[in-house]
């Protein structure tokens, strides 16, 4: 009985491995492994980005800048209070450092801030 169970398990494993070795047919199913920088910025952007809104007079986004930099990109208007903008940027920098540290990546992650004044 044990031999039958082992045989069935072995066949199931071989079938699973064979299925994995066939390339996906659809482009959206192609495997992709992001870089650490891409992973970090996707995580930051998904969790902490800010868009213009009633209570937010600026937008703030996290972008990868090769090879090791997280770009904090801020759009603001002339009506955005300077203090609010600086507070948001400082908080974003802290968030980058905290997220990078949680992955053990703080030794190589750099931060750059780019501001862009837009007309409303």
Phi and psi restraints in degrees (value plus and minus 20) as a CYANA .aco file:
   2 UNK   PHI     -81.2   -41.2
   2 UNK   PSI     -56.9   -16.9
   3 UNK   PHI     -85.1   -45.1
   3 UNK   PSI     -56.7   -16.7
   4 UNK   PHI     -87.0   -47.0
   4 UNK   PSI     -64.2   -24.2
   5 UNK   PHI     -82.9   -42.9
   5 UNK   PSI     -64.4   -24.4
   6 UNK   PHI     -82.9   -42.9
   6 UNK   PSI     -58.8   -18.8
   7 UNK   PHI     -84.4   -44.4
   7 UNK   PSI     -63.4   -23.4
   8 UNK   PHI     -84.6   -44.6
   8 UNK   PSI     -62.6   -22.6
   9 UNK   PHI     -82.6   -42.6
   9 UNK   PSI     -63.5   -23.5
  10 UNK   PHI     -83.3   -43.3
  10 UNK   PSI     -62.5   -22.5
  11 UNK   PHI     -85.6   -45.6
  11 UNK   PSI     -60.0   -20.0
  12 UNK   PHI     -82.7   -42.7
  12 UNK   PSI     -62.2   -22.2
  13 UNK   PHI     -84.4   -44.4
  13 UNK   PSI     -64.5   -24.5
  14 UNK   PHI     -83.0   -43.0
  14 UNK   PSI     -60.2   -20.2
  15 UNK   PHI     -84.3   -44.3
  15 UNK   PSI     -61.3   -21.3
  16 UNK   PHI     -84.5   -44.5
  16 UNK   PSI     -62.6   -22.6
  17 UNK   PHI     -85.2   -45.2
  17 UNK   PSI     -59.7   -19.7
  18 UNK   PHI     -85.2   -45.2
  18 UNK   PSI     -59.8   -19.8
  19 UNK   PHI     -86.1   -46.1
  19 UNK   PSI     -56.4   -16.4
  20 UNK   PHI     -91.0   -51.0
  20 UNK   PSI     -48.8    -8.8
  21 UNK   PHI     -98.2   -58.2
  21 UNK   PSI     -36.8     3.2
  22 UNK   PHI     -95.3   -55.3
  22 UNK   PSI     111.0   151.0
  23 UNK   PHI     -86.5   -46.5
  23 UNK   PSI     123.3   163.3
  24 UNK   PHI     -82.8   -42.8
  24 UNK   PSI     126.4   166.4
  25 UNK   PHI    -101.1   -61.1
  25 UNK   PSI     -58.9   -18.9
  26 UNK   PHI    -111.0   -71.0
  26 UNK   PSI     117.7   157.7
  27 UNK   PHI     -77.1   -37.1
  27 UNK   PSI     -54.8   -14.8
  28 UNK   PHI     -89.0   -49.0
  28 UNK   PSI     -32.4     7.6
  29 UNK   PHI    -121.9   -81.9
  29 UNK   PSI     -15.6    24.4
  30 UNK   PHI     -88.6   -48.6
  30 UNK   PSI     114.6   154.6
  31 UNK   PHI     -85.3   -45.3
  31 UNK   PSI     126.9   166.9
  32 UNK   PHI    -168.6  -128.6
  32 UNK   PSI     110.8   150.8
  33 UNK   PHI    -131.3   -91.3
  33 UNK   PSI      95.1   135.1
  34 UNK   PHI     -92.3   -52.3
  34 UNK   PSI     135.9   175.9
  35 UNK   PHI     -91.6   -51.6
  35 UNK   PSI     147.5   187.5
  36 UNK   PHI     -81.4   -41.4
  36 UNK   PSI     -60.1   -20.1
  37 UNK   PHI     -83.8   -43.8
  37 UNK   PSI     -63.6   -23.6
  38 UNK   PHI     -82.3   -42.3
  38 UNK   PSI     -63.7   -23.7
  39 UNK   PHI     -80.8   -40.8
  39 UNK   PSI     -65.7   -25.7
  40 UNK   PHI     -81.4   -41.4
  40 UNK   PSI     -66.3   -26.3
  41 UNK   PHI     -92.0   -52.0
  41 UNK   PSI     -53.9   -13.9
  42 UNK   PHI     -84.2   -44.2
  42 UNK   PSI     -63.0   -23.0
  43 UNK   PHI     -82.2   -42.2
  43 UNK   PSI     -67.3   -27.3
  44 UNK   PHI     -83.1   -43.1
  44 UNK   PSI     -66.7   -26.7
  45 UNK   PHI     -83.6   -43.6
  45 UNK   PSI     -64.0   -24.0
  46 UNK   PHI     -85.5   -45.5
  46 UNK   PSI     -54.6   -14.6
  47 UNK   PHI    -113.3   -73.3
  47 UNK   PSI     -52.4   -12.4
  48 UNK   PHI    -149.1  -109.1
  48 UNK   PSI     -17.8    22.2
  49 UNK   PHI     -81.7   -41.7
  49 UNK   PSI     138.6   178.6
  50 UNK   PHI    -152.9  -112.9
  50 UNK   PSI     114.9   154.9
  51 UNK   PHI    -130.6   -90.6
  51 UNK   PSI     137.4   177.4
  52 UNK   PHI     -73.0   -33.0
  52 UNK   PSI     122.6   162.6
  53 UNK   PHI    -185.2  -145.2
  53 UNK   PSI    -195.3  -155.3
  54 UNK   PHI     -78.0   -38.0
  54 UNK   PSI     -60.4   -20.4
  55 UNK   PHI    -122.2   -82.2
  55 UNK   PSI     -19.7    20.3
  56 UNK   PHI    -146.5  -106.5
  56 UNK   PSI      85.7   125.7
  57 UNK   PHI    -106.9   -66.9
  57 UNK   PSI       5.5    45.5
  58 UNK   PHI    -178.0  -138.0
  58 UNK   PSI     147.1   187.1
  59 UNK   PHI    -142.6  -102.6
  59 UNK   PSI     127.1   167.1
  60 UNK   PHI    -158.6  -118.6
  60 UNK   PSI     106.3   146.3
  61 UNK   PHI    -155.4  -115.4
  61 UNK   PSI     135.5   175.5
  62 UNK   PHI    -132.2   -92.2
  62 UNK   PSI     105.4   145.4
  63 UNK   PHI    -150.6  -110.6
  63 UNK   PSI     128.7   168.7
  64 UNK   PHI    -100.0   -60.0
  64 UNK   PSI     119.4   159.4
  65 UNK   PHI    -151.2  -111.2
  65 UNK   PSI      87.5   127.5
  66 UNK   PHI     -80.9   -40.9
  66 UNK   PSI     126.1   166.1
  67 UNK   PHI    -113.9   -73.9
  67 UNK   PSI     -43.3    -3.3
  68 UNK   PHI    -158.6  -118.6
  68 UNK   PSI       2.7    42.7
  69 UNK   PHI    -135.5   -95.5
  69 UNK   PSI     114.4   154.4
  70 UNK   PHI    -114.0   -74.0
  70 UNK   PSI      99.9   139.9
  71 UNK   PHI    -113.1   -73.1
  71 UNK   PSI     100.2   140.2
  72 UNK   PHI    -114.5   -74.5
  72 UNK   PSI      90.7   130.7
  73 UNK   PHI    -125.2   -85.2
  73 UNK   PSI     100.5   140.5
  74 UNK   PHI    -140.0  -100.0
  74 UNK   PSI     104.1   144.1
  75 UNK   PHI    -121.3   -81.3
  75 UNK   PSI     117.7   157.7
  76 UNK   PHI    -170.0  -130.0
  76 UNK   PSI     143.4   183.4
  77 UNK   PHI    -125.5   -85.5
  77 UNK   PSI     152.6   192.6
  78 UNK   PHI     -87.5   -47.5
  78 UNK   PSI     -37.2     2.8
  79 UNK   PHI    -105.2   -65.2
  79 UNK   PSI     -29.0    11.0
  80 UNK   PHI     -90.4   -50.4
  80 UNK   PSI     104.0   144.0
  81 UNK   PHI     -82.2   -42.2
  81 UNK   PSI     111.4   151.4
  82 UNK   PHI     -78.3   -38.3
  82 UNK   PSI     -59.9   -19.9
  83 UNK   PHI     -83.1   -43.1
  83 UNK   PSI     -60.9   -20.9
  84 UNK   PHI     -84.8   -44.8
  84 UNK   PSI     -59.8   -19.8
  85 UNK   PHI     -85.2   -45.2
  85 UNK   PSI     -65.6   -25.6
  86 UNK   PHI     -85.5   -45.5
  86 UNK   PSI     -58.5   -18.5
  87 UNK   PHI     -82.6   -42.6
  87 UNK   PSI     -63.2   -23.2
  88 UNK   PHI     -84.6   -44.6
  88 UNK   PSI     -60.9   -20.9
  89 UNK   PHI     -87.0   -47.0
  89 UNK   PSI     -62.8   -22.8
  90 UNK   PHI     -81.9   -41.9
  90 UNK   PSI     -61.2   -21.2
  91 UNK   PHI     -84.7   -44.7
  91 UNK   PSI     -58.9   -18.9
  92 UNK   PHI     -85.2   -45.2
  92 UNK   PSI     -61.1   -21.1
  93 UNK   PHI     -81.8   -41.8
  93 UNK   PSI     -63.6   -23.6
  94 UNK   PHI     -81.6   -41.6
  94 UNK   PSI     -58.8   -18.8
  95 UNK   PHI     -85.9   -45.9
  95 UNK   PSI     -60.7   -20.7
  96 UNK   PHI     -80.6   -40.6
  96 UNK   PSI     -68.5   -28.5
  97 UNK   PHI     -81.9   -41.9
  97 UNK   PSI     -61.1   -21.1
  98 UNK   PHI     -85.6   -45.6
  98 UNK   PSI     -65.9   -25.9
  99 UNK   PHI     -84.8   -44.8
  99 UNK   PSI     -63.6   -23.6
 100 UNK   PHI     -82.7   -42.7
 100 UNK   PSI     -61.8   -21.8
 101 UNK   PHI     -83.9   -43.9
 101 UNK   PSI     -56.9   -16.9
 102 UNK   PHI     -84.8   -44.8
 102 UNK   PSI     -43.8    -3.8
 103 UNK   PHI    -116.1   -76.1
 103 UNK   PSI     -26.0    14.0
 104 UNK   PHI      58.9    98.9
 104 UNK   PSI       5.8    45.8
 105 UNK   PHI    -130.4   -90.4
 105 UNK   PSI     -12.4    27.6
 106 UNK   PHI     -85.0   -45.0
 106 UNK   PSI     -39.3     0.7
 107 UNK   PHI     -90.2   -50.2
 107 UNK   PSI     -43.6    -3.6
 108 UNK   PHI    -137.0   -97.0
 108 UNK   PSI     -33.1     6.9
 109 UNK   PHI     -96.5   -56.5
 109 UNK   PSI     108.6   148.6
 110 UNK   PHI    -131.8   -91.8
 110 UNK   PSI     138.8   178.8
 111 UNK   PHI    -146.2  -106.2
 111 UNK   PSI     115.5   155.5
 112 UNK   PHI    -150.7  -110.7
 112 UNK   PSI     122.0   162.0
 113 UNK   PHI    -135.1   -95.1
 113 UNK   PSI     113.7   153.7
 114 UNK   PHI    -146.6  -106.6
 114 UNK   PSI     104.6   144.6
 115 UNK   PHI    -125.4   -85.4
 115 UNK   PSI     123.8   163.8
 116 UNK   PHI    -158.3  -118.3
 116 UNK   PSI      99.7   139.7
 117 UNK   PHI     -99.4   -59.4
 117 UNK   PSI     107.5   147.5
 118 UNK   PHI    -141.3  -101.3
 118 UNK   PSI     134.5   174.5
 119 UNK   PHI    -109.4   -69.4
 119 UNK   PSI     117.7   157.7
